[in-house]
Amino acid sequence: MTRLTIIPAARSIALCLAAGLALAGCAAQVGPVEVTRFSAADASMLGRGVIRVDPANPQDAASLEFRTYAAAVGQELAKLGYRQALPGETVRDPQVAVLSVERQVYQPGPQRNPVSVGVGGSTGSYGSGLGLGLGINLAGKPQDQVDTRMQVMIKDRPDGRTIWEGRASFTVGSKSPVAQTSLGAAKMAEALFRGFPGKSGETILVK
């Protein structure tokens, strides 16, 4: 004899909503962040002392997007042992983390068709940029992709030499929650500083 279980309407709706949220969570997953780091031969001063986060382009200082990425970088630097100067505090020769972020929205295809460009970028001091893998949806019109690249150069003072440089990049569908600046900034900053300072010249994929 077959037993039938009848689910009340309210519970049925709740189960459907739970399943939908679970699927949405799966859809929010993105590919790994590609990270490359470089360290100077003498980098014993890394991870301690006072540091400030400056934009590579001074015009970006007032940008809300830049401040979001700067806050994410500052949080990761604090985890490493750095601290930022208190308001009104005078610090002699603090280290400086020079931050640049570049975001581009485009449609996948034989050629990239940029839609908009965010904060400006920087060439850095250790070699060329990074290659990015692209995901293409073949079912109908492909979803716009958000290509984000972040670079941080930690400079020693007073000579201003770069003692560490890190680059992070990833591409995600424009409808993904991680395409939002607040979520993407935290994801990229965490990936960039994981295992700090990292093996110089090595490119890794951080999930």
C-alpha positions in Angstrom: 0.0 0.0 0.0 1.4 3.4 -1.0 1.5 6.1 1.6 1.0 9.6 0.5 2.4 12.6 2.4 0.5 15.8 2.0 2.5 18.9 2.6 0.5 22.0 3.8 0.5 24.8 1.3 2.5 27.2 3.6 5.2 24.6 4.1 5.3 23.8 0.4 5.9 27.4 -0.4 8.6 27.6 2.3 10.4 24.6 0.8 10.3 26.1 -2.7 11.7 29.3 -1.4 14.5 27.4 0.4 15.3 25.5 -2.7 15.4 28.7 -4.7 17.8 30.3 -2.3 20.0 27.3 -2.4 20.2 27.5 -6.2 20.9 31.2 -6.0 23.7 30.5 -3.6 25.2 28.0 -6.1 24.8 30.5 -8.9 26.7 33.1 -6.9 29.9 31.0 -6.8 32.6 32.3 -9.1 35.9 30.9 -10.4 39.1 31.4 -8.6 41.0 34.7 -8.3 44.3 34.7 -10.2 47.0 36.2 -7.9 50.7 37.0 -8.6 53.0 38.4 -6.0 56.6 39.8 -6.1 58.9 40.5 -3.1 62.1 42.4 -2.9 65.2 40.5 -1.8 65.2 42.3 1.6 61.5 42.3 2.7 62.0 41.8 6.5 60.0 44.9 7.3 56.9 43.5 5.7 53.9 42.9 8.0 54.7 45.3 10.8 54.6 49.0 11.5 52.3 51.7 10.3 51.0 51.8 6.8 48.6 53.9 4.8 46.6 53.1 1.6 47.0 55.6 -1.2 45.6 55.6 -4.7 47.9 55.2 -7.6 46.0 58.0 -9.3 45.4 60.9 -6.8 42.2 61.7 -8.6 40.7 58.4 -7.4 40.9 59.4 -3.7 37.4 60.8 -3.7 35.9 57.8 -5.5 33.4 55.7 -3.5 34.6 52.6 -5.5 38.2 53.3 -4.6 37.4 53.8 -0.9 35.6 50.5 -0.8 38.6 48.7 -2.2 41.0 50.7 0.1 38.9 49.6 3.1 39.1 46.0 2.1 42.9 46.2 1.6 43.3 48.0 4.9 41.4 45.2 6.7 43.7 42.5 5.2 46.8 44.6 6.1 45.6 44.8 9.7 45.4 41.0 9.8 49.0 40.8 8.7 50.2 42.9 11.6 50.1 46.4 10.1 48.2 49.3 11.6 47.0 52.5 10.1 47.8 55.9 11.7 45.2 57.3 14.1 43.5 60.6 13.2 46.0 63.4 14.0 48.9 61.0 14.7 52.2 61.9 13.2 54.2 58.9 12.0 57.7 59.1 10.6 58.3 57.3 7.4 55.3 54.9 7.3 55.0 52.3 4.6 52.6 53.1 1.8 50.3 50.6 0.0 49.7 52.1 -3.4 46.4 50.7 -4.7 45.0 50.7 -8.2 41.8 49.1 -9.4 40.5 48.6 -13.0 37.0 47.3 -13.7 35.5 46.8 -17.2 32.2 45.5 -18.3 32.0 43.7 -21.7 30.1 41.2 -23.7 32.0 37.9 -24.5 32.7 37.2 -28.1 35.5 37.2 -30.7 36.3 40.7 -29.6 35.7 42.4 -26.3 33.2 45.3 -26.5 33.7 47.5 -23.5 30.6 49.0 -22.0 32.1 51.0 -19.1 35.4 51.4 -17.3 35.8 52.1 -13.6 38.8 53.3 -11.6 42.0 53.7 -13.5 44.9 51.2 -13.4 48.7 51.2 -13.0 51.5 49.4 -14.9 53.4 48.5 -11.7 57.1 47.7 -11.4 57.4 43.9 -11.8 56.6 42.9 -15.4 53.4 42.9 -17.4 49.7 42.3 -16.6 47.8 39.0 -16.2 45.7 36.9 -18.5 42.1 36.1 -17.7 39.9 33.2 -18.5 36.5 33.9 -19.8 33.2 32.0 -19.3 30.8 32.2 -22.3 27.1 31.3 -22.2 26.2 29.7 -25.5 22.4 29.6 -24.7 21.1 32.9 -26.3 22.8 36.2 -25.8 25.8 35.9 -23.5 25.7 37.6 -20.1 27.8 40.7 -19.7 31.1 40.0 -17.9 32.8 42.2 -15.2 36.5 42.0 -15.5 38.3 43.4 -12.3 42.0 43.8 -11.7 43.5 45.1 -8.5 47.2 45.9 -7.8 48.9 46.8 -4.5 52.5 48.0 -4.3 53.9 48.3 -0.7 56.6 51.0 -0.7 59.2 51.6 2.0 59.9 55.1 3.2 61.8 57.3 2.9 63.4 56.0 -0.3 60.1 55.0 -1.9 61.3 51.6 -3.2 58.7 48.9 -3.8 59.3 46.0 -1.4 56.2 44.0 -2.3 53.7 44.0 -5.2 50.6 41.9 -5.6 48.1 41.6 -8.5 44.7 40.0 -8.4 42.2 39.5 -11.2 38.9 37.7 -11.8 36.0 37.8 -14.2 32.4 37.2 -13.2 28.9 37.5 -14.7 27.4 41.0 -14.3 24.4 39.4 -12.5 26.5 37.7 -9.8 26.4 39.2 -6.4 30.2 39.3 -6.4 30.1 41.7 -9.3 29.0 44.3 -6.7 32.0 46.4 -5.6 31.5 45.7 -1.9 31.6 41.9 -2.3 34.1 41.8 -5.0 36.6 44.1 -3.1 36.5 41.8 -0.1 37.0 38.7 -2.2 39.9 40.1 -4.2 41.7 41.6 -1.1 41.4 38.4 0.8 42.8 36.4 -2.1 45.6 38.8 -2.8 47.0 38.7 0.8 46.4 35.0 1.5 49.7 33.4 2.4 51.4 36.8 2.5 54.0 37.6 1.2 53.8 34.6 -1.1 56.5 33.1 -3.4 57.9 35.9 -5.5 57.0 35.6 -9.2 54.5 32.7 -8.7 51.0 32.9 -10.0 48.4 31.0 -8.0 44.6 30.5 -8.2 42.8 31.3 -5.0 39.3 29.8 -4.6 
